[in-house]
Amino acid sequence: MTVSAIITFFREDLTLARAIESCLSQSFTLKEIILVANLATDRSIAIAEYYRDLYPDRIDLLYESKQGANYARNRGLKAINADWVQFLDADDELMQHKVAHQVDLIEQNSEMPSLI
C-alpha cells in the first residue's frame, strides 16, 4: 500500500516548512509529497523550492493558477502515484504515526476502497 501527501499553500511562509517536515518524519514512509502553490506571493515558494531541491525523489512542486484550495487539491490529485492520499494545508502538522495508524486501520478493514 502506498500513500502520497498533498500540501496546498497560498501565503504560509511561517508554517509550510513545519507541514513538510511532519510528512518527512512519518513512521510510515510516504511515497511522495506533492506541494501545490496556489498563487503564492510570499517566501513560501522559496521554501517549497528548497525542499523540492533537497528531496528531488520524494517531493514535487506544482503550480495552480486558479485561486482556491479545491483547485489546488485537484491539481495535486492529478499528479499522485499512490493508492491513498493524505491532504493537509500548509498550516497543518501531522503527528509522527498518523499515516501508519490510518494504514493499519485500512488493512484491518480490507473492504475499504482505495483512491485509485
URWO-V292258 format. One record per run of one state. SS is the DSSP state (helix for helix, strand for strand, loop for the rest). FROM is the first residue (numbers start at 1). TO is the last residue. If there is no record, write none. Layout:
BEGIN
ss=SS from=FROM to=TO
ss=SS from=FROM to=TO
END
This chain:
BEGIN
ss=loop from=1 to=2
ss=strand from=3 to=9
ss=loop from=10 to=15
ss=helix from=16 to=24
ss=loop from=25 to=31
ss=strand from=32 to=38
ss=loop from=39 to=43
ss=helix from=44 to=54
ss=loop from=55 to=58
ss=strand from=59 to=64
ss=loop from=65 to=68
ss=helix from=69 to=77
ss=loop from=78 to=83
ss=strand from=84 to=89
ss=loop from=90 to=97
ss=helix from=98 to=108
ss=loop from=109 to=116
END
